[in-house]
């Protein structure tokens, strides 16, 4: 067991994804509108148990960004691995923390001294 009480729901952190399509992927945007691509991504994310919260494009690099809620880390890893293995995009997933979670992380920050000062 993972330390949760029976029936306690696992709350996964929000994850941000960055999708860098290859040149042929960019050309496909002319054939498949970005809104259709977003709908396809949402369907894929739901297939692994997640929910697409938002989807944006960076027109400077034609990169897509998203925030996705996955049920757990395994689902997030499955999505990244399968997308990258398919070869139509290079996806990088990063966890996101709320300001409150960062407060907790900072509160646990141990006093660290560089080795030369010890």
C-alpha positions in Angstrom: 0.0 0.0 0.0 1.1 3.6 -0.5 0.3 4.9 3.0 -3.2 6.2 2.1 -6.2 5.2 4.1 -8.7 2.9 2.3 -10.9 5.0 0.0 -8.6 8.1 0.3 -8.2 9.6 -3.2 -4.8 10.2 -4.6 -4.3 13.8 -5.8 -1.7 14.0 -8.5 0.1 17.3 -9.0 -0.7 19.3 -12.1 1.9 18.7 -14.8 3.0 20.9 -17.6 3.9 19.5 -20.9 5.9 20.9 -23.7 5.4 19.5 -27.2 8.1 20.2 -29.8 6.8 19.0 -33.2 9.3 18.1 -36.0 9.1 20.0 -39.3 6.6 17.5 -40.7 4.4 18.0 -37.6 4.3 21.7 -38.3 3.3 21.1 -41.9 0.5 18.9 -40.6 -1.0 21.9 -38.8 -2.1 23.1 -42.2 -3.9 19.8 -42.9 -5.2 19.3 -39.3 -6.2 22.5 -37.6 -4.8 23.1 -34.2 -8.2 22.8 -32.6 -8.5 19.3 -34.0 -5.0 18.5 -32.6 -6.1 19.8 -29.2 -9.2 17.6 -29.3 -7.0 14.6 -30.2 -4.7 15.3 -27.4 -7.6 15.7 -24.9 -8.9 12.3 -26.1 -5.4 10.7 -25.7 -4.9 12.2 -22.2 -8.3 10.9 -21.1 -7.4 7.4 -22.4 -4.6 7.2 -19.8 -6.9 8.7 -17.1 -5.9 12.3 -17.2 -7.6 15.6 -18.0 -6.3 18.3 -20.3 -6.7 21.6 -18.4 -5.4 23.9 -21.1 -3.5 23.9 -24.4 -1.6 26.8 -25.9 0.8 27.4 -28.8 4.0 29.5 -28.7 4.0 31.0 -32.2 7.7 31.9 -31.9 8.7 28.2 -31.9 5.4 26.5 -32.9 5.6 24.6 -29.6 2.5 23.5 -27.8 2.2 23.8 -24.0 -0.4 22.2 -21.8 -1.4 21.6 -18.2 -2.7 18.1 -17.6 -4.0 16.5 -14.4 -3.0 12.8 -14.4 -4.3 10.4 -11.8 -0.7 9.4 -10.9 2.9 9.5 -12.0 2.6 6.2 -13.9 -0.1 7.7 -16.1 2.0 10.7 -16.8 5.0 8.5 -17.7 2.8 6.4 -19.9 1.7 9.4 -21.8 5.2 10.8 -22.3 6.8 7.5 -23.3 4.1 6.6 -25.8 4.0 10.0 -27.4 7.8 10.2 -27.7 8.0 6.6 -29.0 5.4 7.4 -31.8 7.8 10.0 -33.1 5.4 12.8 -34.0 6.5 15.1 -31.2 9.0 15.3 -28.5 7.1 15.7 -25.2 8.7 16.9 -21.9 6.5 16.7 -18.8 7.3 18.7 -15.7 5.5 18.8 -12.3 4.0 22.0 -11.2 3.7 23.2 -7.6 1.2 25.6 -6.1 2.5 28.6 -4.1 1.4 26.8 -1.0 3.3 23.7 -1.9 6.4 25.9 -2.5 5.9 27.5 0.9 6.1 23.9 2.4 9.2 23.1 0.4 10.9 26.3 1.4 10.0 25.6 5.1 11.8 22.3 4.9 14.9 23.8 3.3 17.8 22.6 5.3 20.7 24.9 6.1 23.3 24.0 3.4 26.8 25.2 3.3 29.1 24.7 0.4 31.9 22.2 1.1 34.6 24.8 1.3 32.8 26.5 4.2 32.4 23.3 6.3 
